[in-house]
Amino acid sequence: MTVEELIKDSEEKLVGHFKKADEISEYNQEKVLKAFNKRSIALRHFNSTTGYGYGDDGRYALGEVYAEALGAETGIVSPALLSGTHALTVALFGVLRTGDSVLCVSGMPYDTLRGVIYGEGNGSLKDFGISFDCVALTESGKFDTEAIKKEYARLEKSLKMIYIQRSRGYELRDAFTVQEIKEICDFVRGLGFTGCIFVDNCYGEFVEKQEPCEVGADIAVGSLIKNPGGGLAPTGGYIVGKAEYIDNIGRRLTAPSIGNEVGSYAYGYRLFYQGLFLAPHTVNQAIKGSFLIGKCMETLGYENFPKLDKTPSDITRAIRFDTAEQLCAFIQSVQEASPVDSFVTLEPWDMPGYDSKVIMAAGCFVEGSSIELSADAPVKEPYTAYFQGGLTYEHCKYALKKMLAKLM
């Protein structure tokens, strides 16, 4: 079977999957458009501001339209949030105080957040006397309700936050569905928890018809150079949720005496608004690309997740290889198929925040953007590549041809 024959055969078998993805995209596009309409977004909201940014209606409305689209009361959307990890950090320090406890019910958070939580002498949660305990997932990668119940009983008096990481990070488990997030929110509320339920929503926005804040989460956080920026947002992050939490988080983003009253952006907000408008369609393209790559790799005998009998809950796909050489060749083929820096030969390197060398393909228009076609992997066993993004299905398909040519 040739590369072209394999791709064509896989597309024919994925017709039903593609139809389902289109239905979700259409639903979410309508939801986003209604958010723009409800907030009466106008050309003036795209204007730039300088200095303190008092009365910056573009900044304020941007937070409100994102919150509306993501099913939350209110929100902060800011280019001053430099990454997903930074947005998560600001939100955590905005809610938590010395003596508080956090219970993460989704296992250990991904690598770059561990220094934020457990770092020594670097201004971490631990340095500020905030404890962060984790409940391991079951062998099948699901919430362990019995273990959660025991930990809740132990921490109840100081427990301020339940933390959930939706995506897999560098794990082989599937991302949690919104339904699973709803069930765990209901479960911890049933135990008597009245504090903050916090969701790291990175990679999950607009993959399903609902978002975490619509099913019981109090805060959801993510990066604009992932799904919700639609490939256009040049930087930034979002934090949406209940107004009481967002107010305190704003005071941590700026200053306790100022909060969300300040913040200017001299380049204007159009790309942030337009990126959100395009996000449902862009996410749909990435999901279809993920399906096609998954199906072709499965046919060739490579184990990958999520399995193709499931609807994905985020845009990432994990693909396992037998050797480090196969893993690196796969990542390199993604770079070679990129519109930017396609000529670069990738090598593993000691990336800040990780405990092993990492190889990362990101030939993107926005540096490090993972809604654009990208892939990365820690170079260690089990040799697993984490593939995500694709602004267009056609680009995903082109890149797949390069990957398969090397593997076949």
C-alpha positions in Angstrom: 0.0 0.0 0.0 1.3 3.4 -0.9 1.2 6.5 1.3 -1.6 8.0 -0.9 -3.6 4.8 -0.8 -3.3 4.5 3.0 -4.5 8.1 3.5 -7.4 7.7 1.1 -8.5 4.5 2.7 -8.3 6.1 6.2 -10.4 9.1 5.1 -13.1 6.8 3.8 -13.3 5.0 7.1 -13.4 8.3 9.0 -16.5 9.8 7.4 -18.6 9.4 10.5 -16.0 10.9 12.7 -15.6 13.9 10.5 -19.4 14.4 10.4 -19.5 14.4 14.2 -16.6 16.9 14.4 -18.4 19.2 12.0 -21.6 19.1 14.1 -19.6 20.2 17.2 -17.8 22.9 15.3 -21.1 24.3 14.0 -22.6 24.3 17.4 -19.6 26.1 18.9 -19.4 28.6 16.1 -23.0 29.6 16.9 -22.2 29.8 20.6 -19.2 32.1 19.9 -21.1 34.3 17.5 -23.9 34.7 20.1 -21.3 35.8 22.7 -20.1 38.5 20.3 -23.6 39.6 19.7 -24.6 39.6 23.4 -21.6 41.8 24.3 -22.3 44.1 21.3 -18.7 43.9 20.0 -17.9 46.8 17.7 -14.9 48.1 15.8 -14.0 50.4 18.7 -13.2 47.4 20.9 -10.2 46.6 18.6 -8.5 50.0 19.4 -5.1 50.2 21.0 -4.5 51.8 24.4 -1.4 53.0 26.3 -0.3 53.8 29.8 -2.6 52.6 32.6 -5.4 51.7 30.2 -8.2 53.1 32.4 -11.5 52.8 30.7 -10.1 50.3 28.1 -13.5 49.0 26.9 -11.7 46.6 24.4 -9.9 44.9 27.3 -13.0 44.6 29.4 -15.2 43.4 26.6 -12.6 40.8 25.5 -12.8 39.2 29.0 -16.6 39.2 28.9 -16.9 37.7 25.4 -14.5 34.9 26.2 -16.3 34.2 29.5 -19.7 34.1 27.6 -18.3 31.8 25.0 -16.8 29.5 27.6 -19.9 29.4 29.9 -18.5 31.5 32.7 -19.7 34.6 34.7 -16.7 36.8 33.8 -13.1 36.6 32.7 -9.6 38.1 32.2 -8.0 37.9 28.8 -4.6 39.5 28.6 -1.4 39.6 26.6 0.3 40.0 30.0 -0.5 36.3 30.6 2.6 34.9 28.9 1.7 31.2 28.6 -0.7 28.6 29.9 1.6 27.9 32.9 1.7 31.6 33.7 -2.1 32.0 33.5 -2.4 28.9 35.8 0.2 30.4 38.2 -1.6 33.8 38.4 -4.9 32.1 39.0 -3.6 29.8 41.7 -1.9 32.6 43.6 -5.0 34.8 43.2 -7.2 32.3 45.0 -4.9 30.6 47.5 -3.5 31.9 50.8 -0.9 30.7 53.3 -2.3 27.6 55.1 -4.6 26.6 52.3 -4.6 23.1 50.8 -5.1 22.0 47.2 -6.2 18.5 46.2 -5.4 17.6 42.6 -7.7 14.7 41.6 -6.2 14.1 38.2 -2.7 12.8 39.1 0.5 14.8 39.0 0.3 18.0 37.0 2.5 18.3 33.9 6.2 19.1 34.2 6.3 22.9 33.9 3.8 23.4 36.7 5.6 21.3 39.2 8.2 24.0 39.9 5.3 26.4 40.6 3.9 24.0 43.1 6.8 22.3 44.8 9.8 24.5 44.0 12.3 25.4 46.7 13.1 29.0 47.2 11.7 30.2 43.9 8.4 31.7 45.1 6.4 28.5 44.7 3.1 27.6 46.4 5.2 25.5 48.8 7.4 28.5 49.7 4.2 30.4 50.6 2.9 27.6 52.9 0.3 26.2 50.5 0.1 22.5 50.3 -0.7 20.6 47.1 -1.6 16.9 47.3 -2.3 14.7 44.3 -4.6 11.7 44.0 -3.3 9.2 41.4 -5.7 8.1 38.7 -6.9 4.5 38.4 -5.1 2.1 36.2 -7.5 3.0 33.4 -6.7 6.7 33.7 -9.9 7.7 35.5 -10.7 9.6 38.7 -10.3 7.4 41.7 -13.3 8.4 43.8 -12.5 6.2 46.8 -9.0 7.7 47.1 -10.4 11.2 46.6 -12.9 10.6 49.4 -10.1 9.6 51.8 -7.9 12.6 51.0 -10.9 14.9 51.3 -11.6 13.7 54.8 -7.9 14.2 55.7 -7.7 17.7 54.3 -11.2 19.0 54.8 -10.5 21.8 57.3 -7.8 23.5 55.2 -9.0 22.4 51.7 -9.5 25.5 49.5 -9.3 24.1 46.0 -10.0 21.0 43.9 -7.6 21.0 41.0 -8.3 19.2 37.7 -5.9 18.9 34.7 -8.1 18.2 31.7 -5.4 17.2 29.2 -3.0 14.4 29.4 0.3 16.3 29.6 3.1 13.8 29.0 0.9 10.9 30.1 -0.8 8.2 28.0 -4.2 8.7 29.6 -7.0 10.3 27.6 -8.1 13.8 28.3 -11.1 14.0 30.5 -14.4 14.6 28.9 -16.6 17.4 30.0 -19.1 14.8 31.3 -16.3 13.3 33.4 -15.5 16.7 34.8 -19.1 17.2 35.6 -19.3 13.9 37.4 -16.2 14.7 39.6 -17.5 18.2 40.3 -20.8 16.7 41.5 -18.9 14.1 43.5 -16.7 16.5 45.5 -19.7 18.8 46.1 -21.5 15.7 47.4 -18.7 15.3 49.9 -19.5 18.8 51.2 -16.8 20.7 49.5 -17.7 24.4 49.1 -14.4 25.8 47.8 -13.0 26.5 44.4 -13.1 23.8 41.6 -10.2 24.8 39.3 -9.7 23.3 35.8 -6.6 23.6 33.6 -8.5 23.6 30.3 -5.5 23.8 28.0 -6.0 22.0 24.7 -9.7 21.3 25.4 -11.6 24.5 24.4 -14.3 23.9 21.7 -13.5 20.2 21.3 -16.9 19.4 22.8 -20.1 21.3 23.0 -19.8 22.2 26.6 -16.9 23.7 28.7 -16.0 23.0 32.3 -17.6 26.2 33.8 -20.9 25.0 32.3 -20.9 21.8 34.3 -19.7 22.8 37.8 -16.1 24.2 37.6 -15.6 27.6 39.3 -12.5 28.6 37.2 -11.1 27.5 33.8 -7.7 28.6 32.6 -5.9 28.3 29.2 -3.5 29.7 26.7 -4.5 31.8 23.7 -1.8 30.3 21.5 -3.7 27.0 21.9 -7.3 26.5 20.9 -9.2 29.7 21.8 -6.8 32.0 20.0 -7.7 30.4 16.7 -4.1 30.6 15.4 -4.3 34.4 15.3 -3.8 35.6 18.9 -0.1 36.5 19.0 0.3 35.8 22.8 -1.8 35.8 26.0 -3.9 33.7 28.2 -7.4 33.6 29.7 -8.9 33.0 33.1 -12.7 32.7 33.3 -15.1 31.8 36.1 -17.0 33.1 39.0 -16.8 36.8 39.6 -15.6 36.5 43.2 -12.5 34.5 42.1 -11.8 36.5 39.0 -11.7 39.7 41.1 -9.0 38.3 43.4 -7.1 36.9 40.5 -7.1 40.3 38.8 -5.5 41.7 42.0 -2.7 39.2 41.6 -2.2 39.9 37.9 -1.8 43.6 38.6 -1.7 44.8 42.2 -4.0 44.3 45.2 -5.1 47.9 45.2 -5.8 48.1 41.4 -7.1 44.8 40.2 -8.8 44.6 36.8 -9.1 48.4 36.4 -5.8 48.7 34.5 -4.0 47.2 31.6 -3.3 48.6 28.2 -2.2 47.1 24.9 -0.6 49.4 22.3 -1.1 47.0 19.4 -4.9 46.6 19.6 -7.2 43.7 20.3 -8.4 42.7 16.9 -6.4 39.5 16.6 -7.7 38.3 20.0 -11.3 38.8 19.0 -10.9 37.5 15.5 -9.0 34.5 16.8 -11.8 33.6 19.2 -14.3 33.9 16.3 -12.3 31.4 14.2 -11.5 29.1 17.1 -14.3 26.6 16.6 -13.4 26.0 13.0 -9.7 25.9 13.6 -10.2 23.4 16.4 -12.3 21.3 14.0 -9.5 21.3 11.5 -7.0 20.1 14.1 -9.4 17.3 15.3 -9.9 16.0 11.8 -6.1 16.0 11.3 -5.7 14.1 14.5 -8.2 11.5 13.4 -6.5 11.0 10.1 -3.0 10.7 11.6 -4.4 8.3 14.3 -6.1 6.1 11.8 -3.0 5.8 9.5 -0.7 5.1 12.4 -3.1 2.5 13.8 -3.2 0.8 10.4 0.6 0.6 10.4 0.6 -0.9 13.9 1.5 2.1 16.0 -0.4 2.3 19.3 -1.9 5.8 19.7 -4.4 7.6 22.0 -7.2 8.4 22.1 -8.5 5.3 20.5 -10.5 6.0 17.4 -13.7 4.6 18.8 -13.8 7.6 21.1 -14.7 11.2 20.6 -11.6 13.2 21.5 -11.7 15.6 24.5 -8.7 17.7 23.5 -6.6 18.3 20.4 -3.6 16.2 21.4 -2.7 12.7 20.2 -0.1 10.4 21.8 1.7 8.0 19.5 4.1 5.3 20.8 7.3 4.3 19.1 9.8 1.5 19.6 12.9 3.6 19.7 14.2 7.1 20.3 15.3 7.2 16.6 11.7 6.6 15.4 10.4 9.1 17.9 12.8 11.8 16.8 12.2 11.1 13.1 8.5 11.6 13.6 9.0 14.9 15.3 11.5 16.0 12.7 9.0 15.2 9.9 6.5 17.6 11.5 9.1 20.4 11.4 10.0 19.6 7.8 6.3 20.0 6.8 6.0 23.4 8.6 5.6 26.8 6.8 8.2 28.4 9.1 11.7 27.0 9.8 11.1 23.9 7.7 14.9 23.8 7.0 15.8 23.3 10.7 17.0 19.9 11.8 15.7 19.3 15.3 17.7 17.9 18.1 16.6 17.0 21.7 17.6 19.7 24.3 17.4 20.4 28.0 14.2 22.5 28.0 13.5 24.5 31.2 10.9 22.9 33.5 11.5 19.3 32.3 13.4 16.4 33.8 14.7 14.9 30.5 15.7 16.1 27.1 12.8 17.3 24.9 12.4 17.4 21.2 9.9 19.9 19.9 8.6 20.7 16.4 6.9 24.1 16.2 7.4 25.7 12.8 4.7 28.1 13.5 3.7 31.7 12.7 3.3 32.3 16.4 6.3 31.0 18.3 5.4 27.9 20.3 1.8 27.9 19.2 0.2 24.4 19.7 -3.0 25.1 17.8 -0.7 25.3 14.8 0.7 22.0 13.6 3.2 20.9 16.2 4.6 17.9 18.1 6.9 17.3 21.0 8.2 14.5 23.2 10.4 13.8 26.2 13.1 11.5 24.8 12.7 8.7 27.3 10.8 5.5 27.6 8.0 4.8 26.7 8.9 6.7 23.5 5.8 8.7 23.0 5.2 11.6 20.7 2.5 14.2 21.5 1.0 15.6 18.4 -1.4 18.5 18.3 -2.9 21.3 16.2 -3.1 22.1 12.5 -4.7 25.4 11.3 -6.0 23.5 8.2 -6.9 19.9 7.6 -4.9 20.2 4.3 -1.8 21.0 6.2 -2.3 18.1 8.5 -2.6 15.8 5.5 0.5 17.2 3.8 2.5 16.7 7.0 1.1 13.2 7.4 2.5 12.3 3.9 6.0 13.3 5.1 5.6 11.3 8.3 4.5 8.2 6.6 7.2 8.4 3.9 9.8 8.1 6.7 8.0 5.4 8.6 7.0 3.3 5.5 
